[in-house]
């Protein structure tokens, strides 16, 4: 088994910053994963599981352990159940589903990263969440040294949350199965989609094209500067608490969530300097700043330090807490 040493991680992430991995291994099968985990156990190393690198910030010092990059491939479809290896591209899987005329994940078009990472994060966008279609997740249990199949309820999905985040380091996602439908109904209640389609029902491809266009207008060009998309989770509050906040700020929109009866409060609305709530105009730390087209996104110029991004994130958290008495959590994993 070939284990690489001192491998730069910046190029393997969408932030494009951060230091090297002390040890590094790509795995394409369960057997290779088991070998890598045995190596880590023998050397008493910490482990980090890497997918597409689209939701992490690597520290400037890198990772003093073993980074395992999951490249388990394969896509199959039978009776509306679409299964894929954890190393497959998430957006390629969405495109595959649309080609097969399968509904349920079309609004999740354009989200970077791998299938495994999508499940860990329980990605969601434009009124859909991945957990709504999850049939099962095949995992390797590092703690027990066994392969398990988790079914609905067992992976404890919530808003940008799952058992994989609640028990970090225990499970490695191997394969995912999604239950999709052939005669689905468009989910276009989200304001940007509602404005485009109004009183008509769009096709799968029309929804995908619209979502890709909307995302292109809200997220930075990763060939120019680095980002991991939305850096923070939106606050999720009980309805009564959210309504109280809306009374204080009457123009504040509130959004229902598919995973809970609580309400999502759009953090970007407060970060938008035009609403004059948090005074975030031109706020930056070194080469890191809030993205002008989507304030929930932090971007970093090339050669920016991870420390600058972390300092900016801490500044945002403090200002939100001091002004709104709300504690916000990063969506991005920091290693």
C-alpha positions in Angstrom: 0.0 0.0 0.0 1.4 3.4 -1.1 1.0 6.1 1.5 2.2 9.5 0.3 3.8 12.0 2.7 3.7 15.8 3.0 1.1 16.3 0.2 -0.2 19.9 -0.3 -3.9 20.1 0.4 -4.7 23.6 -1.0 -5.2 22.4 -4.5 -7.6 19.7 -3.3 -10.0 22.3 -1.8 -12.1 25.0 -3.3 -10.6 27.6 -0.9 -7.2 26.8 -2.5 -5.4 27.7 0.8 -3.9 25.8 3.7 -0.9 23.5 4.4 0.0 19.9 3.7 -1.1 16.5 5.0 1.6 14.6 6.9 0.3 11.4 5.3 -2.2 11.1 2.3 -4.0 8.2 0.7 -6.6 7.9 -2.1 -8.9 4.9 -1.7 -11.1 3.4 -4.4 -12.5 0.4 -2.5 -13.4 -0.8 1.0 -10.3 -2.9 1.1 -8.0 0.1 0.4 -9.9 2.0 3.1 -9.3 -0.7 5.6 -5.6 -0.7 4.8 -5.4 3.0 5.2 -7.2 2.9 8.6 -4.9 0.1 9.7 -1.9 2.3 8.9 -3.4 5.1 10.9 -4.0 2.9 13.9 -0.5 1.5 13.8 1.0 5.0 13.9 -1.6 6.4 16.2 -2.6 9.1 13.6 -5.6 11.3 13.5 -7.7 10.8 10.4 -9.5 13.2 8.1 -11.9 12.0 5.4 -11.7 14.2 2.2 -14.2 14.3 -0.6 -14.3 17.1 -3.1 -12.8 19.6 -0.7 -15.7 22.0 -1.2 -16.7 22.5 2.4 -13.4 22.6 4.3 -10.8 25.1 5.4 -7.4 23.7 5.8 -5.2 25.4 8.5 -2.0 27.0 7.4 -0.1 24.3 9.3 -1.9 21.6 7.4 -3.0 18.3 9.0 -0.7 16.3 11.2 -2.2 12.9 10.5 -3.6 10.8 7.6 -5.9 12.4 5.0 -8.0 9.7 3.2 -9.5 10.9 -0.1 -12.5 8.8 -0.9 -12.7 8.0 -4.7 -15.2 5.1 -4.5 -17.0 5.2 -7.8 -20.0 3.6 -9.6 -23.6 4.7 -10.4 -26.6 2.3 -10.7 -30.3 2.9 -11.1 -33.2 0.4 -10.6 -36.9 1.1 -10.1 -36.3 4.7 -9.2 -33.5 4.0 -6.7 -30.3 5.8 -7.7 -27.2 4.5 -6.0 -23.7 6.0 -6.2 -20.3 5.6 -4.7 -19.3 8.2 -2.2 -16.5 9.5 -4.5 -18.8 10.4 -7.4 -19.4 14.0 -8.2 -22.7 15.2 -6.7 -23.6 17.5 -9.5 -22.9 14.8 -12.1 -25.3 12.5 -10.2 -28.0 15.2 -10.3 -27.5 15.5 -14.1 -27.7 11.7 -14.4 -31.0 11.6 -12.5 -32.4 14.3 -14.8 -31.4 12.3 -17.9 -33.2 9.4 -16.4 -36.3 11.6 -15.8 -36.1 11.1 -12.0 -37.4 13.8 -9.7 -36.2 14.8 -6.2 -32.8 16.3 -6.3 -33.0 18.7 -9.3 -33.0 21.8 -7.1 -29.6 20.6 -5.7 -28.0 21.2 -9.0 -24.6 23.0 -9.1 -23.5 22.1 -5.6 -19.8 21.2 -5.7 -18.3 18.2 -3.9 -18.9 14.5 -3.8 -21.8 12.3 -3.0 -20.3 11.3 0.3 -19.8 14.9 1.3 -23.3 15.8 0.3 -24.7 13.2 2.7 -22.5 14.2 5.6 -23.7 17.8 5.2 -27.3 17.0 4.3 -27.1 19.6 1.6 -30.1 21.6 0.7 -31.1 24.4 -1.6 -34.1 26.1 -3.1 -36.7 24.2 -1.1 -35.1 20.7 -1.3 -32.9 18.8 1.1 -31.0 15.6 0.4 -32.4 13.8 3.4 -35.9 13.9 1.7 -34.7 11.3 -0.8 -32.2 9.2 1.2 -33.1 5.5 1.0 -29.9 4.2 2.7 -26.3 5.0 3.3 -23.6 2.3 3.4 -20.8 3.2 5.8 -17.6 1.8 7.3 -17.8 2.0 11.1 -14.3 2.9 12.2 -15.1 2.3 15.8 -16.5 -1.2 15.3 -14.4 -2.2 12.2 -17.5 -3.2 10.3 -19.6 -2.2 7.3 -23.1 -1.0 8.1 -26.2 0.0 6.1 -28.0 2.9 7.7 -31.6 3.4 6.7 -34.0 6.4 7.1 -34.0 7.7 10.7 -30.7 6.1 11.5 -28.6 8.9 9.9 -30.4 11.5 12.0 -30.5 14.2 9.3 -31.3 17.8 10.2 -30.7 21.2 8.8 -27.0 20.9 7.5 -26.6 18.1 10.0 -26.4 14.3 10.3 -25.1 11.5 12.4 -21.8 11.8 10.5 -21.3 15.3 11.9 -22.6 14.4 15.4 -20.2 11.5 15.7 -17.2 12.8 13.8 -14.5 10.3 12.8 -16.7 7.3 13.4 -18.3 6.7 10.0 -16.9 6.7 6.5 -19.6 7.0 3.8 -19.1 4.3 1.1 -22.2 4.4 -1.0 -25.6 6.2 -1.1 -29.0 5.2 -2.4 -31.6 7.8 -3.2 -35.3 7.1 -3.7 -36.5 9.3 -6.6 -39.8 9.4 -8.5 -40.6 9.3 -12.2 -43.7 11.5 -12.0 -42.6 14.2 -9.7 -43.9 17.7 -9.0 -41.7 20.8 -9.4 -40.6 22.4 -6.2 -40.5 26.1 -7.2 -41.8 27.8 -4.1 -38.3 29.4 -3.5 -38.6 33.1 -4.5 -36.0 33.0 -7.3 -37.6 30.0 -8.9 -41.1 31.2 -8.3 -40.4 34.4 -10.1 -39.0 32.5 -13.1 -41.8 30.0 -13.5 -44.8 31.8 -12.0 -47.9 29.8 -12.9 -46.4 27.0 -15.0 -44.8 23.7 -14.2 -41.2 23.6 -15.5 -39.4 20.4 -16.7 -36.5 18.9 -14.8 -34.0 20.4 -17.2 -35.6 23.8 -17.0 -35.3 23.7 -13.2 -31.7 22.6 -13.4 -30.8 25.3 -15.9 -32.5 27.9 -13.7 -30.8 26.8 -10.6 -27.4 26.7 -12.3 -28.0 30.3 -13.6 -29.1 31.5 -10.2 -26.1 30.0 -8.4 -23.7 31.4 -11.0 -25.0 34.9 -10.1 -24.6 34.4 -6.4 -21.3 32.5 -6.0 -17.8 33.5 -6.9 -15.8 32.2 -9.8 -13.5 29.6 -8.2 -10.9 30.0 -11.0 -10.3 33.6 -9.7 -10.7 33.3 -5.9 -11.3 30.6 -3.3 -14.4 29.9 -1.4 -16.3 27.0 0.3 -19.8 28.4 -0.5 -22.0 29.5 2.4 -19.6 29.6 5.3 -22.2 29.7 8.1 -25.4 27.8 8.8 -28.5 30.0 8.8 -29.9 30.2 12.3 -32.9 27.9 12.9 -35.3 29.2 15.5 -38.6 28.2 16.9 -41.4 29.9 15.0 -42.4 32.2 18.0 -38.8 33.3 18.4 -38.4 33.9 14.7 -41.6 35.9 14.6 -40.3 38.0 17.5 -37.2 38.8 15.5 -39.3 39.7 12.5 -41.3 42.1 14.6 -38.0 43.9 15.3 -37.0 43.8 11.6 -40.3 43.8 9.7 -38.7 43.3 6.3 -36.9 40.1 7.4 -38.1 37.1 5.4 -38.5 33.7 7.1 -38.3 30.3 5.5 -39.8 26.9 6.4 -37.5 23.9 6.5 -38.3 20.4 5.0 -36.5 18.7 8.0 -38.2 20.5 10.9 -41.2 22.6 12.1 -38.7 25.3 13.1 -38.0 28.3 10.9 -34.8 29.2 9.0 -33.7 32.8 9.5 -31.6 34.1 6.5 -28.3 35.2 8.0 -27.4 36.9 4.7 -30.2 39.4 5.2 -28.5 40.7 8.3 -25.0 40.6 6.8 -26.2 42.7 3.8 -25.0 46.2 4.6 -27.9 47.7 2.8 -30.2 46.7 5.7 -28.0 48.6 8.1 -28.2 46.0 10.9 -24.6 44.7 11.4 -22.6 47.4 9.6 -20.6 44.9 7.5 -19.8 47.2 4.6 -16.3 46.7 3.3 -15.4 44.3 6.2 -12.3 42.2 5.4 -9.4 40.6 7.1 -6.3 40.4 4.9 -7.3 38.8 1.7 -10.6 37.4 3.1 -13.9 39.2 2.7 -17.7 38.7 2.5 -18.8 38.1 -1.1 -20.7 41.1 -2.5 -23.3 39.0 -4.3 -24.0 36.6 -1.4 -23.0 37.8 2.0 -23.2 34.3 3.6 -20.2 33.4 1.4 -16.6 34.2 2.5 -14.1 34.4 -0.3 -10.3 34.5 -0.2 -7.9 35.9 -2.7 -5.1 33.7 -3.9 -2.3 33.2 -1.2 -4.6 34.4 1.6 -3.9 32.6 4.9 -6.4 30.3 6.5 -5.9 32.4 9.7 -7.3 35.5 7.9 -10.5 33.5 6.9 -10.9 32.2 10.5 -10.4 35.7 11.9 -13.1 37.1 9.5 -15.4 34.3 10.5 -14.9 35.0 14.2 -15.6 38.7 13.6 -18.9 37.9 11.9 -19.9 35.5 14.7 -19.2 38.1 17.4 -21.1 40.9 15.6 -24.1 38.7 15.1 -24.0 37.6 18.8 -23.6 41.2 20.0 -26.4 42.6 17.9 -28.9 39.8 17.7 -28.0 37.6 20.7 -27.8 34.6 18.2 -24.9 32.2 18.1 -24.1 31.1 14.5 -22.2 28.0 13.6 -19.9 27.5 10.7 -21.1 25.2 7.9 -17.6 24.8 6.7 -15.4 22.2 8.5 -12.1 23.6 9.7 -9.1 21.2 9.9 
